[in-house]
Amino acid sequence: MSVRKRWGRAGALAAGLAAVALAATACVSSGGGGGGGSSESGGWATATSAQAGGGMDALVQAAKQEGQLNVIALPPDWANYGAIIKAFGDRYGITVNSANPEGSSQDEINAVNQLGTQDRAPDVLDLGQAFATGNTPLFAPYQVATWNDIPAANKDANGAWVNDYGGYISIGCNAKLVANCPTTIADLAKPEYKGQVAINGDPTQAAAGFASVWAGALANGGSLDDITPGVTFFGQLAKSGNLLKVDPNAATIESGQTPIVLDWDYTNVAQAEKVKASFEWKVNVPSDGLFAEYYSQAVNKNAPHPAAARLWQEFLYSDEGQNLWLAGKARPVRLPQMQQAGTATPELVAALPPVQGTAQYPTQAQTDKAKQVVAQQWATATA
């Protein structure tokens, strides 16, 4: 399991995602990228769409001439980024320089600020939502060709950032060791799961762990304004002996040390693929604690390779790029529209855990408040 679960990488969870639905079925008509024009010099550094910069062919030609793209904090085993980077490089003959693959969202912002206009500065960023919404002055507005497919709640109005992929908190379970795998948050309190339940990371430090506590709150009378019932719930699991004080990873799952793990569904489903030869790792998205988040893309306004940066965005939000994220078990932002259009790969969609209900998304203020509560109460509650 990747370091991207940490607060620095995942940001403030779903902050700023109010009204966004990962499983939304609403569709906006598809069309070309919008946006204004490029700079007075006509350079790609300020082009707000491929059309504004001279068209897609011109963008491809300019990106090939640049010949390089700088990315940062993209683990190759996270959401299929290894395959995505290879596919982009192979298609366009562009060398992708991947810096600090296990870095955090804060590391990305630091790199933008510290490297300025240097040639090794990041061209593009993949950020936790709070880092995207909180740093828009650092980004160059850009609207991809599939801009109209992306719901308004999933993007900055000017294109400074755009949601890319996401997932739901889920329950992974070793069916070889657990006779009846839990399917709801409430199930986790059953005596039969004593010494078996783990959450992916300390909630005061890890995004997945924090989101799990919020899912626990939603399943126990809490709300986006009140995460305390989630802390109380996991405190009860700790006292009953159900909650393990172990940070789960691939090794603990494969050894059976953590038979039940709360984590993002794309991480749990990817884990299921890894261990399927040895045992079944069942994955359920609990309807009683439905909680989700997206990550976001942005272009560095000082990108040393501005055409390649914009071509990268076009690739990611194309059907090919979205299906590559889908192959990584993540839910791409255009998935509902692609399903409607028949361009989402059916077998990849079928591999995703089914979801019932509508996910809830906190505001930045709600997230900040919840983080304070967890920071103050978690250690005592689960001691």
Solvent accessible surface area in square Angstrom, and as a share of the most:
residue,aa,sasa,rsa
1,M,50,0.23
2,S,14,0.09
3,V,57,0.33
4,R,0,0.00
5,K,15,0.06
6,R,73,0.27
7,W,35,0.12
8,G,22,0.21
9,R,1,0.00
10,A,0,0.00
11,G,2,0.02
12,A,5,0.04
13,L,0,0.00
14,A,0,0.00
15,A,0,0.00
16,G,38,0.36
17,L,0,0.00
18,A,51,0.40
19,A,98,0.76
20,V,3,0.02
21,A,32,0.25
22,L,5,0.03
23,A,54,0.42
24,A,24,0.19
25,T,115,0.67
26,A,75,0.58
27,C,61,0.37
28,V,72,0.41
29,S,88,0.57
30,S,83,0.54
31,G,28,0.27
32,G,55,0.53
33,G,14,0.13
34,G,31,0.29
35,G,48,0.46
36,G,48,0.46
37,G,52,0.50
38,S,33,0.22
39,S,43,0.27
40,E,190,0.85
41,S,102,0.66
42,G,42,0.41
43,G,28,0.27
44,W,31,0.11
45,A,49,0.38
46,T,67,0.39
47,A,0,0.00
48,T,25,0.15
49,S,2,0.01
50,A,9,0.07
51,Q,141,0.63
52,A,31,0.24
53,G,16,0.15
54,G,57,0.55
55,G,22,0.21
56,M,75,0.33
57,D,123,0.64
58,A,36,0.28
59,L,0,0.00
60,V,32,0.18
61,Q,111,0.49
62,A,20,0.15
63,A,0,0.00
64,K,102,0.43
65,Q,138,0.62
66,E,55,0.24
67,G,20,0.19
68,Q,78,0.35
69,L,0,0.00
70,N,12,0.06
71,V,1,0.01
72,I,12,0.06
73,A,0,0.00
74,L,6,0.03
75,P,0,0.00
76,P,83,0.52
77,D,98,0.51
78,W,13,0.04
79,A,6,0.05
80,N,35,0.18
81,Y,0,0.00
82,G,26,0.25
83,A,44,0.34
84,I,0,0.00
85,I,30,0.15
86,K,134,0.57
87,A,26,0.20
88,F,0,0.00
89,G,15,0.14
90,D,98,0.51
91,R,132,0.48
92,Y,38,0.15
93,G,64,0.62
94,I,5,0.03
95,T,80,0.47
96,V,27,0.15
97,N,54,0.28
98,S,53,0.34
99,A,52,0.41
100,N,75,0.38
101,P,52,0.33
102,E,87,0.39
103,G,4,0.04
104,S,21,0.13
105,S,0,0.00
106,Q,76,0.34
107,D,52,0.27
108,E,0,0.00
109,I,7,0.04
110,N,51,0.26
111,A,14,0.11
112,V,7,0.04
113,N,90,0.46
114,Q,136,0.60
115,L,30,0.15
116,G,24,0.23
117,T,107,0.62
118,Q,84,0.38
119,D,117,0.61
120,R,165,0.60
121,A,0,0.00
122,P,5,0.03
123,D,0,0.00
124,V,3,0.02
125,L,3,0.01
126,D,2,0.01
127,L,0,0.00
128,G,0,0.00
129,Q,0,0.00
130,A,19,0.15
131,F,39,0.16
132,A,0,0.00
133,T,51,0.30
134,G,57,0.55
135,N,32,0.16
136,T,43,0.25
137,P,102,0.64
138,L,34,0.17
139,F,8,0.03
140,A,7,0.06
141,P,53,0.33
142,Y,8,0.03
143,Q,20,0.09
144,V,5,0.03
145,A,40,0.31
146,T,25,0.14
147,W,21,0.07
148,N,54,0.28
149,D,7,0.04
150,I,2,0.01
151,P,32,0.20
152,A,83,0.65
153,A,40,0.31
154,N,4,0.02
155,K,27,0.12
156,D,33,0.17
157,A,88,0.68
158,N,101,0.52
159,G,5,0.05
160,A,7,0.06
161,W,23,0.08
162,V,10,0.05
163,N,0,0.00
164,D,0,0.00
165,Y,0,0.00
166,G,0,0.00
167,G,0,0.00
168,Y,2,0.01
169,I,0,0.00
170,S,0,0.00
171,I,1,0.00
172,G,0,0.00
173,C,1,0.00
174,N,4,0.02
175,A,32,0.25
176,K,146,0.62
177,L,92,0.46
178,V,6,0.03
179,A,103,0.79
180,N,99,0.51
181,C,23,0.14
182,P,1,0.01
183,T,66,0.38
184,T,38,0.22
185,I,0,0.00
186,A,60,0.46
187,D,24,0.12
188,L,0,0.00
189,A,53,0.41
190,K,86,0.36
191,P,119,0.75
192,E,96,0.43
193,Y,5,0.02
194,K,138,0.58
195,G,32,0.31
196,Q,34,0.15
197,V,0,0.00
198,A,0,0.00
199,I,13,0.07
200,N,3,0.01
201,G,5,0.05
202,D,55,0.28
203,P,2,0.01
204,T,54,0.31
205,Q,101,0.45
206,A,0,0.00
207,A,0,0.00
208,A,0,0.00
209,G,0,0.00
210,F,1,0.00
211,A,0,0.00
212,S,0,0.00
213,V,0,0.00
214,W,0,0.00
215,A,0,0.00
216,G,0,0.00
217,A,0,0.00
218,L,25,0.13
219,A,26,0.20
220,N,62,0.32
221,G,77,0.74
222,G,14,0.13
223,S,45,0.29
224,L,27,0.13
225,D,84,0.44
226,D,62,0.32
227,I,4,0.02
228,T,48,0.28
229,P,29,0.18
230,G,0,0.00
231,V,3,0.01
232,T,66,0.38
233,F,11,0.05
234,F,0,0.00
235,G,3,0.03
236,Q,106,0.47
237,L,3,0.01
238,A,20,0.15
239,K,151,0.64
240,S,56,0.36
241,G,27,0.26
242,N,2,0.01
243,L,14,0.07
244,L,38,0.19
245,K,136,0.58
246,V,42,0.24
247,D,60,0.31
248,P,0,0.00
249,N,62,0.32
250,A,27,0.21
251,A,68,0.53
252,T,15,0.09
253,I,0,0.00
254,E,95,0.43
255,S,86,0.55
256,G,17,0.16
257,Q,97,0.43
258,T,0,0.00
259,P,9,0.06
260,I,0,0.00
261,V,0,0.00
262,L,0,0.00
263,D,1,0.01
264,W,1,0.00
265,D,0,0.00
266,Y,5,0.02
267,T,20,0.12
268,N,0,0.00
269,V,11,0.06
270,A,31,0.24
271,Q,4,0.02
272,A,22,0.17
273,E,79,0.36
274,K,120,0.51
275,V,5,0.03
276,K,137,0.58
277,A,106,0.82
278,S,80,0.52
279,F,23,0.10
280,E,101,0.45
281,W,7,0.02
282,K,86,0.36
283,V,26,0.15
284,N,43,0.22
285,V,15,0.09
286,P,0,0.00
287,S,61,0.39
288,D,45,0.23
289,G,0,0.00
290,L,11,0.05
291,F,0,0.00
292,A,0,0.00
293,E,0,0.00
294,Y,5,0.02
295,Y,0,0.00
296,S,0,0.00
297,Q,4,0.02
298,A,4,0.03
299,V,4,0.02
300,N,1,0.01
301,K,101,0.43
302,N,55,0.28
303,A,11,0.08
304,P,33,0.21
305,H,23,0.10
306,P,25,0.16
307,A,0,0.00
308,A,0,0.00
309,A,0,0.00
310,R,2,0.01
311,L,1,0.01
312,W,1,0.00
313,Q,8,0.04
314,E,15,0.07
315,F,6,0.03
316,L,0,0.00
317,Y,2,0.01
318,S,33,0.22
319,D,52,0.27
320,E,63,0.28
321,G,0,0.00
322,Q,0,0.00
323,N,25,0.13
324,L,35,0.18
325,W,0,0.00
326,L,1,0.00
327,A,37,0.29
328,G,12,0.12
329,K,24,0.10
330,A,0,0.00
331,R,19,0.07
332,P,2,0.01
333,V,3,0.02
334,R,14,0.05
335,L,10,0.05
336,P,21,0.13
337,Q,7,0.03
338,M,0,0.00
339,Q,94,0.42
340,Q,126,0.56
341,A,75,0.58
342,G,63,0.61
343,T,55,0.32
344,A,9,0.07
345,T,40,0.23
346,P,100,0.63
347,E,117,0.53
348,L,36,0.18
349,V,35,0.20
350,A,83,0.65
351,A,41,0.32
352,L,16,0.08
353,P,9,0.06
354,P,114,0.72
355,V,36,0.20
356,Q,134,0.60
357,G,61,0.58
358,T,107,0.62
359,A,9,0.07
360,Q,79,0.35
361,Y,14,0.06
362,P,0,0.00
363,T,57,0.33
364,Q,72,0.32
365,A,74,0.58
366,Q,34,0.15
367,T,0,0.00
368,D,63,0.33
369,K,111,0.47
370,A,3,0.02
371,K,74,0.32
372,Q,111,0.49
373,V,25,0.15
374,V,0,0.00
375,A,67,0.52
376,Q,135,0.60
377,Q,68,0.30
378,W,24,0.08
379,A,76,0.59
380,T,111,0.64
381,A,21,0.16
382,T,9,0.05
383,A,104,0.80
